[in-house]
Amino acid sequence: MGVENRVAIITGSASGMGRDTAFKLAEHGARIVINDVVEDKVEQTAKELRDKGYDAIGIVADISSKSDVESMVEETISSFGSIDILVNNAGLERGGALRKLSEQDWDLTLNVNLKGPFLCSQAVHGYMVDQKRGRIINIASRAWLGGPGQAPYSSAKAGLVGLTRTLALELGRKGITSNCIAPGLIETPMWYELPEKTRDFLSAKQPSGSIGEGDDIANTVLYLADDETVYVTGQVLYVCGGRSLFSG
C-alpha cells in the first residue's frame, strides 16, 4: 500500500516544493518523473534521486504546450508502464496593481497555473481510467481566496480549485481521486524573490508565527497520494499555518 512502486509525475519538480515532494515520494518507494523547463536542473535532480538508489527519470516539457505534455506522458508510460500519481505543482506569479498588469502577465500566469494542470490531467486521464486507479493532486494557493496585487495568480488558483472539484465529480466512480493543496507562505525560491520588506510584513501576519517548509507540502501530497486515501476527494487542504483564516 502507500505509494510503493507507484509512478508519479511531478511538474515543476526540479526545485522548491516540487523537488521536496519528489524526494518524499521516492523515499516511500514511488518511481518518479521529474519535470521542469530547465534541462540542467531536471537532469541534476533526477540524477540526485538515482544516486540515492531511487527510480527516477527527468523529462523537460512546457506544461502549457499540449504536444509537450502528451510527449511527457508517452515517455513516462514507455519508461515505467503506468501513471498512478499526477502532482500539478508547476507555477509562477506575475503580480502588481491591476492597472499596471499586462495582457502577457495574465496569459503567462493562467497558462502555467491553470492551463498546464488541465492539459496534464487530460493527458493522464485515459491511463488512470484504464487501470481504475489514480491520484490527481493540484497545488493551488491560499491566494485563491483573493489577494491585493494578485489578480492573475488568484484567478488561476481559484480556477484550479474549480478544476479539482470537477475532476473529483467526473472521475470518482473510476477509482481516481482529485484533491487540492493550498499552501500559504512556504520557504521556496519564489519566497526569496520577494523584497525583504514584503517578507517581513507577510511573516508578521502569520498566525503560526513562522512560514512553512517544502516538507509540509510534501507530507500532505504523500497522504493524498497513498493507496489507502480512497475516501478523500474534491477537497482543498490548507497547509498555511492558519493564514487562510483571514484575508489581507
BAKELO-865044 format. One record per residue: residue in one letter; chain; residue number from 1; x, y, z of N, C-alpha, C in turn. Coordinates in steps of 0.05 Angstrom, whole numbers. Layout:
% BAKELO-865044
code,unit,pos,nu,nv,nw,cau,cav,caw,cu,cv,cw
A,A,NUM,X,Y,Z,X,Y,Z,X,Y,Z $
...
//
This chain:
% BAKELO-865044
code,unit,pos,nu,nv,nw,cau,cav,caw,cu,cv,cw
M,A,1,17,-24,0,0,0,0,18,25,0 $
G,A,2,8,47,10,24,71,9,27,80,-20 $
V,A,3,52,87,-27,58,95,-55,80,77,-67 $
E,A,4,86,55,-54,107,38,-64,102,28,-92 $
N,A,5,122,31,-109,121,23,-137,100,38,-154 $
R,A,6,88,58,-143,70,76,-159,87,95,-175 $
V,A,7,77,103,-198,92,122,-215,80,150,-212 $
A,A,8,97,169,-206,88,196,-201,101,216,-220 $
I,A,9,85,231,-234,95,254,-249,90,279,-231 $
I,A,10,112,294,-227,110,318,-211,120,341,-228 $
T,A,11,102,359,-235,110,381,-252,124,402,-235 $
G,A,12,143,417,-248,158,437,-234,174,426,-211 $
S,A,13,185,403,-214,198,389,-192,228,389,-192 $
A,A,14,240,407,-207,269,410,-207,279,427,-184 $
S,A,15,260,440,-170,267,457,-147,243,461,-130 $
G,A,16,247,474,-107,226,482,-89,208,459,-78 $
M,A,17,182,465,-75,164,445,-64,162,420,-81 $
G,A,18,164,423,-107,162,400,-125,185,381,-120 $
R,A,19,209,392,-117,233,376,-112,230,361,-85 $
D,A,20,221,376,-65,217,363,-38,197,341,-40 $
T,A,21,176,345,-56,155,325,-59,166,300,-74 $
A,A,22,183,305,-94,194,283,-108,211,265,-90 $
F,A,23,227,277,-74,244,262,-55,227,247,-34 $
K,A,24,206,261,-25,189,248,-5,175,223,-16 $
L,A,25,164,225,-40,150,202,-52,170,180,-58 $
A,A,26,194,188,-68,214,168,-74,223,153,-49 $
E,A,27,226,167,-27,233,155,-1,214,133,7 $
H,A,28,189,136,-2,168,117,5,163,97,-18 $
G,A,29,181,96,-37,180,75,-57,168,81,-84 $
A,A,30,160,106,-88,148,113,-114,170,116,-135 $
R,A,31,163,112,-160,180,117,-182,173,145,-193 $
I,A,32,193,161,-198,189,190,-201,196,200,-229 $
V,A,33,179,217,-239,185,233,-263,188,261,-255 $
I,A,34,213,271,-258,219,299,-253,213,315,-279 $
N,A,35,198,336,-276,191,353,-299,196,382,-292 $
D,A,36,208,396,-311,211,425,-310,219,435,-337 $
V,A,37,225,460,-339,232,471,-366,261,477,-369 $
V,A,38,276,475,-347,305,480,-348,320,453,-348 $
E,A,39,332,447,-371,343,420,-375,364,413,-354 $
D,A,40,383,431,-349,404,424,-330,393,417,-302 $
K,A,41,373,432,-293,361,427,-267,346,401,-267 $
V,A,42,332,395,-288,317,370,-290,336,346,-288 $
E,A,43,357,347,-304,377,325,-304,391,322,-277 $
Q,A,44,398,345,-265,412,344,-239,394,332,-217 $
T,A,45,369,340,-216,351,330,-196,345,300,-200 $
A,A,46,341,292,-224,336,263,-230,361,247,-223 $
K,A,47,384,258,-228,409,244,-222,412,241,-191 $
E,A,48,406,262,-177,408,261,-147,390,239,-136 $
L,A,49,366,236,-148,348,215,-139,360,188,-145 $
R,A,50,370,184,-169,382,158,-177,407,152,-160 $
D,A,51,422,172,-153,446,168,-137,439,158,-109 $
K,A,52,415,164,-100,406,154,-74,393,126,-77 $
G,A,53,392,116,-101,381,89,-105,351,89,-113 $
Y,A,54,340,113,-119,312,115,-126,309,112,-156 $
D,A,55,286,104,-164,280,100,-193,268,126,-203 $
A,A,56,282,140,-220,273,167,-229,284,173,-257 $
I,A,57,268,188,-272,276,199,-298,269,229,-298 $
G,A,58,282,243,-316,276,271,-319,265,277,-347 $
I,A,59,245,293,-349,233,300,-375,229,330,-376 $
V,A,60,242,343,-395,238,371,-400,213,375,-416 $
A,A,61,194,391,-406,169,396,-420,156,421,-410 $
D,A,62,145,436,-428,129,460,-421,100,451,-418 $
I,A,63,90,452,-393,63,441,-388,41,458,-401 $
S,A,64,47,482,-411,27,497,-425,25,490,-454 $
S,A,65,42,470,-463,42,461,-490,29,433,-491 $
K,A,66,8,429,-505,-6,403,-507,13,382,-518 $
S,A,67,28,388,-538,46,368,-550,68,360,-530 $
D,A,68,79,380,-515,99,373,-495,87,355,-474 $
V,A,69,64,361,-465,51,345,-444,46,317,-454 $
E,A,70,35,314,-478,30,287,-488,55,271,-492 $
S,A,71,77,284,-500,102,270,-503,113,262,-476 $
M,A,72,110,279,-455,118,272,-428,104,247,-418 $
V,A,73,78,246,-422,62,224,-413,69,198,-428 $
E,A,74,73,201,-454,81,177,-470,108,167,-461 $
E,A,75,127,185,-455,153,176,-446,151,163,-419 $
T,A,76,134,173,-402,130,161,-376,119,132,-379 $
I,A,77,100,128,-395,88,102,-400,109,83,-412 $
S,A,78,125,93,-430,146,77,-442,167,68,-422 $
S,A,79,173,86,-403,194,80,-383,184,63,-360 $
F,A,80,160,69,-351,150,57,-326,125,39,-329 $
G,A,81,111,42,-351,88,25,-356,61,34,-345 $
S,A,82,62,55,-328,37,65,-317,40,94,-307 $
I,A,83,18,106,-301,18,132,-287,-3,131,-265 $
D,A,84,7,132,-240,-11,129,-217,-17,155,-203 $
I,A,85,2,173,-203,0,198,-188,9,221,-205 $
L,A,86,-8,242,-207,-1,266,-220,-2,289,-200 $
V,A,87,21,302,-196,22,326,-179,26,350,-196 $
N,A,88,5,366,-199,7,391,-215,17,413,-197 $
N,A,89,44,414,-196,57,432,-178,69,457,-192 $
A,A,90,76,456,-217,89,478,-230,72,504,-228 $
G,A,91,85,525,-222,71,551,-220,89,574,-221 $
L,A,92,78,597,-227,92,623,-225,72,645,-220 $
E,A,93,83,668,-212,65,691,-206,75,716,-220 $
R,A,94,57,729,-233,61,756,-243,41,774,-230 $
G,A,95,50,791,-211,32,807,-195,36,837,-199 $
G,A,96,19,851,-186,21,881,-187,-7,893,-188 $
A,A,97,-8,919,-186,-33,933,-187,-47,927,-213 $
L,A,98,-74,925,-212,-89,917,-236,-83,935,-260 $
R,A,99,-81,960,-255,-77,979,-278,-50,976,-291 $
K,A,100,-31,963,-277,-4,960,-287,1,933,-300 $
L,A,101,-17,915,-296,-13,888,-306,-17,887,-337 $
S,A,102,-1,872,-350,-3,870,-379,-19,845,-387 $
E,A,103,-28,844,-411,-41,820,-421,-22,796,-420 $
Q,A,104,3,801,-425,23,780,-424,26,768,-396 $
D,A,105,24,786,-375,25,777,-347,2,757,-342 $
W,A,106,-21,765,-351,-45,749,-347,-43,722,-362 $
D,A,107,-35,723,-387,-34,699,-404,-13,679,-393 $
L,A,108,10,689,-386,31,671,-376,23,658,-350 $
T,A,109,11,674,-331,3,663,-306,-19,642,-309 $
L,A,110,-39,648,-325,-61,628,-330,-51,604,-345 $
N,A,111,-33,607,-364,-23,584,-379,-8,564,-361 $
V,A,112,9,574,-344,25,556,-327,8,545,-304 $
N,A,113,-7,562,-290,-21,554,-266,-47,540,-270 $
L,A,114,-60,544,-293,-86,532,-297,-88,515,-323 $
K,A,115,-79,526,-345,-79,510,-370,-61,486,-367 $
G,A,116,-38,489,-355,-19,466,-351,-32,443,-336 $
P,A,117,-43,448,-313,-56,426,-298,-79,413,-314 $
F,A,118,-94,430,-329,-116,419,-346,-104,399,-367 $
L,A,119,-83,408,-381,-71,391,-401,-59,366,-390 $
C,A,120,-46,368,-367,-33,345,-354,-55,325,-345 $
S,A,121,-76,336,-332,-98,318,-323,-111,304,-346 $
Q,A,122,-116,319,-367,-128,308,-391,-111,285,-403 $
A,A,123,-84,290,-403,-66,270,-415,-64,244,-400 $
V,A,124,-66,246,-373,-63,221,-357,-90,207,-353 $
H,A,125,-111,222,-358,-138,212,-353,-144,184,-363 $
G,A,126,-138,179,-389,-144,153,-401,-129,130,-388 $
Y,A,127,-104,135,-381,-88,114,-369,-98,107,-341 $
M,A,128,-105,128,-326,-116,123,-299,-143,109,-300 $
V,A,129,-160,116,-319,-186,104,-322,-182,74,-329 $
D,A,130,-164,68,-347,-160,41,-356,-150,23,-332 $
Q,A,131,-134,34,-315,-123,18,-293,-141,20,-268 $
K,A,132,-162,37,-270,-182,40,-248,-169,49,-222 $
R,A,133,-150,67,-225,-135,77,-202,-120,102,-209 $
G,A,134,-120,122,-192,-104,145,-198,-108,167,-176 $
R,A,135,-88,183,-174,-88,206,-155,-80,231,-170 $
I,A,136,-97,251,-171,-91,277,-183,-90,296,-160 $
I,A,137,-67,309,-156,-63,327,-134,-53,354,-145 $
N,A,138,-70,374,-141,-64,401,-152,-54,419,-130 $
I,A,139,-32,433,-136,-21,452,-116,-32,480,-123 $
A,A,140,-51,489,-107,-62,515,-112,-48,535,-93 $
S,A,141,-62,551,-78,-50,570,-60,-72,582,-43 $
R,A,142,-65,591,-19,-84,606,-3,-94,630,-18 $
A,A,143,-78,639,-37,-85,663,-53,-110,659,-70 $
W,A,144,-120,635,-73,-144,631,-89,-167,646,-75 $
L,A,145,-165,652,-50,-185,667,-35,-185,696,-43 $
G,A,146,-164,704,-57,-161,732,-65,-139,746,-50 $
G,A,147,-126,764,-64,-104,779,-51,-98,804,-67 $
P,A,148,-93,826,-54,-87,851,-69,-61,847,-85 $
G,A,149,-62,856,-110,-39,854,-128,-35,827,-140 $
Q,A,150,-55,809,-137,-52,781,-146,-74,773,-165 $
A,A,151,-84,792,-181,-107,786,-199,-102,761,-216 $
P,A,152,-81,759,-231,-77,736,-248,-73,710,-232 $
Y,A,153,-56,712,-211,-49,689,-195,-73,678,-180 $
S,A,154,-88,696,-166,-111,688,-151,-132,676,-170 $
S,A,155,-135,688,-193,-155,678,-212,-147,650,-222 $
A,A,156,-122,646,-228,-112,620,-237,-116,598,-215 $
K,A,157,-109,605,-191,-111,586,-169,-140,580,-162 $
A,A,158,-157,600,-164,-186,595,-160,-196,576,-182 $
G,A,159,-187,580,-206,-195,562,-228,-185,534,-223 $
L,A,160,-161,531,-211,-150,505,-205,-167,490,-184 $
V,A,161,-177,506,-165,-196,493,-145,-221,483,-159 $
G,A,162,-231,499,-178,-255,490,-193,-249,466,-210 $
L,A,163,-226,465,-222,-218,442,-238,-216,417,-220 $
T,A,164,-204,420,-197,-202,398,-178,-229,386,-170 $
R,A,165,-248,403,-164,-274,394,-156,-289,380,-179 $
T,A,166,-286,391,-203,-298,380,-227,-287,352,-233 $
L,A,167,-260,349,-231,-248,323,-236,-257,303,-215 $
A,A,168,-260,311,-190,-270,293,-170,-297,282,-177 $
L,A,169,-315,300,-187,-342,291,-194,-342,273,-219 $
E,A,170,-325,279,-238,-324,264,-263,-311,236,-260 $
L,A,171,-291,235,-242,-273,211,-241,-277,194,-216 $
G,A,172,-294,203,-198,-297,189,-172,-305,160,-175 $
R,A,173,-321,153,-194,-330,126,-197,-311,109,-214 $
K,A,174,-289,121,-221,-269,107,-237,-243,101,-221 $
G,A,175,-245,104,-195,-223,98,-177,-202,120,-176 $
I,A,176,-209,144,-185,-190,166,-186,-199,188,-166 $
T,A,177,-181,196,-149,-187,219,-131,-173,244,-142 $
S,A,178,-185,267,-136,-175,293,-144,-177,312,-121 $
N,A,179,-154,321,-112,-153,339,-89,-134,362,-93 $
C,A,180,-137,382,-77,-122,407,-80,-109,414,-53 $
I,A,181,-84,421,-55,-69,432,-32,-66,462,-35 $
A,A,182,-72,477,-15,-70,506,-16,-48,515,4 $
P,A,183,-24,517,-5,-2,526,13,-6,556,20 $
G,A,184,5,563,43,8,591,50,36,600,44 $
L,A,185,49,612,63,76,622,59,95,598,63 $
I,A,186,109,591,42,128,568,43,156,578,35 $
E,A,187,176,567,48,203,575,42,212,562,16 $
T,A,188,210,576,-5,217,567,-32,233,589,-46 $
P,A,189,245,583,-69,258,605,-85,239,628,-91 $
M,A,190,213,622,-95,194,643,-101,191,662,-77 $
W,A,191,192,651,-53,191,667,-28,214,687,-27 $
Y,A,192,237,678,-34,261,695,-32,263,715,-55 $
E,A,193,246,712,-75,245,732,-96,230,757,-86 $
L,A,194,215,755,-65,201,778,-54,220,797,-40 $
P,A,195,215,823,-40,232,841,-25,231,835,5 $
E,A,196,253,840,18,255,833,47,233,847,63 $
K,A,197,226,872,56,205,886,69,178,872,67 $
T,A,198,173,861,43,148,846,39,148,820,55 $
R,A,199,171,806,55,172,781,71,167,786,100 $
D,A,200,179,808,111,175,815,139,146,821,145 $
F,A,201,133,835,127,105,843,130,87,818,131 $
L,A,202,92,800,111,76,776,110,80,757,134 $
S,A,203,106,755,142,112,738,164,99,747,190 $
A,A,204,97,773,193,85,785,217,55,779,219 $
K,A,205,42,773,197,13,767,197,8,737,199 $
Q,A,206,28,721,202,25,692,202,16,682,229 $
P,A,207,-8,670,231,-18,660,257,1,641,271 $
S,A,208,14,624,256,32,604,268,58,616,277 $
G,A,209,64,641,269,89,654,277,113,647,260 $
S,A,210,109,629,240,131,622,223,120,613,196 $
I,A,211,137,613,175,129,604,149,135,574,147 $
G,A,212,122,562,127,124,533,124,149,525,108 $
E,A,213,154,499,108,176,487,92,165,469,71 $
G,A,214,182,463,51,174,446,29,163,419,39 $
D,A,215,174,409,61,166,383,71,137,384,81 $
D,A,216,128,407,90,100,409,98,81,403,75 $
I,A,217,88,412,51,72,406,28,77,377,19 $
A,A,218,102,368,19,108,341,10,94,320,27 $
N,A,219,92,324,53,79,305,71,49,304,65 $
T,A,220,37,327,57,9,327,50,4,313,24 $
V,A,221,22,317,5,20,303,-21,22,273,-16 $
L,A,222,40,265,1,43,236,8,17,224,19 $
Y,A,223,4,239,36,-21,229,47,-43,226,25 $
L,A,224,-45,246,8,-66,245,-13,-59,225,-34 $
A,A,225,-34,219,-38,-25,200,-59,-27,171,-50 $
D,A,226,-29,167,-24,-30,140,-13,-53,123,-24 $
D,A,227,-47,98,-30,-67,80,-40,-91,78,-21 $
E,A,228,-86,82,5,-108,78,25,-125,103,29 $
T,A,229,-116,126,17,-132,150,19,-152,150,-4 $
V,A,230,-172,134,0,-192,130,-22,-217,146,-19 $
Y,A,231,-222,157,5,-248,170,10,-245,200,14 $
V,A,232,-223,210,6,-218,239,6,-215,248,-23 $
T,A,233,-235,263,-32,-233,273,-60,-249,299,-62 $
G,A,234,-241,316,-80,-254,342,-85,-249,362,-63 $
Q,A,235,-228,358,-47,-223,375,-24,-200,395,-28 $
V,A,236,-202,417,-13,-180,436,-12,-168,434,16 $
L,A,237,-143,425,18,-129,423,43,-110,446,46 $
Y,A,238,-116,463,66,-98,486,71,-74,478,87 $
V,A,239,-51,484,77,-26,479,91,-12,506,93 $
C,A,240,-21,522,113,-14,550,113,-10,562,140 $
G,A,241,-8,545,160,-4,556,187,-26,574,197 $
G,A,242,-50,570,187,-73,586,195,-78,611,179 $
R,A,243,-61,616,159,-64,640,143,-90,642,128 $
S,A,244,-103,619,122,-128,620,107,-152,630,124 $
L,A,245,-147,633,150,-169,641,168,-177,670,165 $
F,A,246,-160,686,152,-167,714,146,-154,723,121 $
S,A,247,-164,745,109,-153,756,85,-136,780,91 $
G,A,248,-122,790,71,-106,814,75,-77,809,76 $
//
